[in-house]
Amino acid sequence: MAENNIEDIKTASDKRTVRKGYIFLSFIPFAIIMAVQTATTTPGIIMAMLEMQKQGLPNELSKLMEIFNEKYAAGAYVAYCVICIAVFIPWYYKGFVKKGTKTAYKKALGIKPIVLSISLLICLYLIISGLFILAERLVPDVMSKYAQLMEFSSLGSNMIITILYGYLLGPVTEELCFRGLMYSMLEKSKMHYLLVIFIQGLLFGVMHMNVVQSTYAFLLGIALGYIRYKYKTIFLSVGAHIVFNVFGTSVELFLEGAGITDTQKIILGVIGAALAAAVLVVMLKDKNSYTKEGEDLMTASRLPSDAS
């Protein structure tokens, strides 16, 4: 009897042992996305610098970024996304979809999970919008520099490319990297799921490489990571990410046109926080989501060969 108890303890201990190799591997997708982004934007920046020299323009960062954004940014960012997607999709499919846990997509992509996921991201947008107003009052210099940076970060006048990148290619690329490959590797390391969500969210924030954008990207990464955890599929996180980007652009224009004051935006942020808490409570109780006991979405979609 004592020997059986010892074996049970050893088995439980083995299950809790963190597999460090997967933790190190999880940083590879992050390194790839940063390297590809650098490789695809550097030629355009060099071309912009040469053009400035040819025209005898002063060496100003604002002018450099203006030329780069107008002539080279669109192609660079599309190339960055296409390369990453071409690498990440087969890697993720072969490594974690084909050989991994089977997900019952009819349940995971049902009306309730979709509504909850989208609602959480809309609430998050309202929260971030309110925090932006507070930040403008508390740290105006930081927010002023961020506003200038955003002016330098446009994709020029090509609206088709801007929409294609911001509303489709960008979210798909980032979700494959962070909620797809990185999350799956960290999950395989047997690390606690809260730490998995935190790490991928943190690196998602770091990728944006400025304090303001990194902060709200971190919050977005945490929310998307939680959706990934609850429903065991990146389809929901991809969709929610796209909705966040579309909602952020369209609603911001609407709020400006409607004359919404800063105080009203802060109030909307508080309402968003309360609604987000309510959404999270519903998600916690959602029977379609993952549970610690292992009775999760995958059980409904087992292949016949898995049942034996």
N, C-alpha and C positions, 0 to 999 in steps of 0.2 A: 504493500500500500504506500509506504514511504517512498519507494523507488518510483512509483507512478506519479506521485506528487512532484518529485524532483524533475522528472521528465516533462511534466506539464509546465513547471516553472521555466525550464530551459527553453521549451518551445515558445512560450510567451515572451521570454527575453529575446529570442532570435527574431521574433516578429517585430519587436520594437527597435532592434538594432538599426541605426541609420547607416545606409550604404553610401559612403562618402564619394565613391566613384561617380555616381549619378549627379551628385551636387556639382562636381567639377565639370561634368559633361553639359550640365544645364547652362553653363556660361558660353558654350560654343555658339548657339544660335544668336546670342546677344553680340558676340564678337563678330559674327558674320554680317549681321545687319548693320553694325557700325562701320565695318570695313567696306562693304558694298556701297553704303551711303557716301563714304569718303571718296571711294574710287570713281563714282559716277558724277560727283559734283566738282571734284578737283579740276578736271579738264576745262569745264565751263568757266570756273573762276580764273584759270590761267588765261583762257581766251579773252575774258573780260579785261584782265590786267593788260594784255597786249594791245587791246583796242584802246584802252585809256592812254597808253604810251603813244600809240599811233596818232591819236587826236590831240595829244599834248595836254591832256586833262590833269588836274592836280590829283595826287594820290590820296583820295579820300574814300573811307570805307563806304559811306553812303552812296557815292557815285559808282563804286565798284559793284555793290549789291544791286543798284538800280539797273546797270547794264546786264549783270548776270541774270537777274530775275526776268528781265524783259526778253532776253534772247536765248538763254541757256537753261534756266531752272526747270522749265516744263519737261524738256527732253531728259534732263538729268534725273529728276524725281520719278518719271515714268520708267526709265531704264532701271533705276534702283529697285522699284517695286517688282517689275517683271523678272529681274534676276533673282530676287529673294523668293518670290512666289514659285519660280521654276525649281529652286533648290528645296524650299520648305515643304511643298505639297507632297512630293514622292517620299521624302524623308519622314514626314509625319504619318503619312498613310501606311507605309511599310513598317515603320517602327512601332506605332502606337494605335493605329486603327485596325489594320489587318490582323495584327497579332495580339492586340490588347483586349480590354474589356468591351463586350458587345453592349451597345446602347440601344434602348427601345426608342427609336426616333419618333414614333407616333405619339408617345407620351411626352418625351422631352421637348418636342416641337408642337405640343398641343396649345390650345388657346390660352389656358391659364399660365403656363410657364412663359409664353411670349409676352402676354400682358404684364406679368409681374416684372420681367426683365426690362422691358421698355419703360415701365413706370418708374423703376428704380433709377434708371439713367436720366429720365426727365427730372426727377426730384433732385438728383445729383447736380444737374445743370443749374437748377434754381439755387441750390446751396452755393455752388461755386460763383454764380453771378452775384449773390449777396456778399460773399467773402471778398470778391473783387472790389466792391464799393468800400468795404471796411478797410481793405489794404490801401486803396487810394487815399484814404484819410490818415491812416497810421504811418504808412511808408510811401509818401508821394514820389520821392526820388526813384525808388525801385520801380514803381509802376510806370513812371514817365519813361524810364529807360526801356522797359518792356514794350511800351507802346511804340517807341522808335524802332525797336527790334522787329516787331510785327510788320511795320511798314517796309522793312528790308526783306521780309520773308514771303512776299507775294510771288505768284507764279506768272506774273505779267498779265497781259490783257486777254489771253486765250482762256475764255470761260469754260470751254469744253474740257480742256486739260485740267483746269482747276477743279471742276466738278468730278471728273473721272478720278483724279488723285485723292481729293479730300473726302469723297463720298463712297469710293469703292476700293481702289488699289491700295491706298494708305491703310484703311482699317483692316483689310484682308491680310496684308503683309504683316502688320503689327500683331494681329490675333494669332496668326500661324506661328510667329516667333515666340510670343510671350504666353498666351493662354493655350497654345498648341504644344510646341516642342519643349519650351522651358518648363512650363507647368507639369507636363507629363514626366519629364526627367526628375524634377524635384519630388513629384508624387512617388515615383519608383524608388526614390532614396529612403522611403518610409518615414520621412520627416512629417511632423504634425501639420495638418492641413492649413492651420492658421499661419504657420511660418512659411509654408509654400506660397500662400496668397500674398503674404507680406513681401517676400523676396522678389517674386515676379513683378509685383506692383512697384516696388522700389526701383528696380532696374528699368522698368517702363518709364518711370519718371526721369531717371538719370539720362536716358536716351535723348530726351528733349533739350538737355544741355543749357537751360537757363532757369534761374530760381523760380520765377513765377510759373512758367509753363510746366516745369518739372513737378512743382507742388500739386497743381490740379491734375496733371497726368498721373501722379502717384495715386490720388484719390480715385481717379477713373480706373486705373489698373486694379486697385483693390476691389472695386465694385464688379468689374468684369471678371476678376479672378474668383470672386464669390459665386457669380453666376455659373462659371465653368465648374466649380466644385459641386454646386447643388444639382446641376443637370447633366454633368458628364459629357458635354459636347461643346465644341467651339462654335457651332452654328448659331447658337443663341448669343454668344458674346460678340460674334461678328455682326449680327443683326443689330444688337444693342449699341455697339460702337458706331455703326453707320447712322443709326437714329440720333445718337448723341451729337455727331458732327452736323447732321442736317438740321436738327433742332436748334443747335447752338447758333448757326448762321441765320436761319429763318426767324427764330424767335427774337434774337437780338435786334434784327431789323424792325420787327414788329413793335418791340418795346420802345425803340427809338422813335418810330413813327407815331406811336400812341401817346408819346410824351410822358412815359412812366418816370417818376422821380427816383432819385437814389434811395430815399427812405422807403419808398414802395418796393424797390428791388430787394432791400434788406428784409422787409416783411415777407416778401415772396420766398426768400431764402429760408426764413424761419418756418414758414408753412411747408416748404419743400423738405426740410429736415424732419418735421413731424410726420409727413406723409411717407418719407423714406423709412422711418422707424416702423410705421404700420405695414408697409410692403414687406419689410424684412421679417416681421412677425408672421405674416401670411406665408412667406417663402419657407420659413422654418417648419411650418405645419403642413406644407404641401406634400402630399403622398406620392407625387410623381418625382420627387427629388431624392437625392442620395441619402442613405442613412448609415450610421456607423455599424449597424448590425449586419450590413452587407446585403440587405434586401433592397436593392436599388434598381435602377432602370434596366440594367443589363439582363435581369432574370427573365423579363418578358420576351426577349429577343434572342434567346439561346438557339444556336443551330442544333439540328437533331443529333449531330455527333458530339455536342457538348453535354448532352443530357446523360450520357453513360458514365 
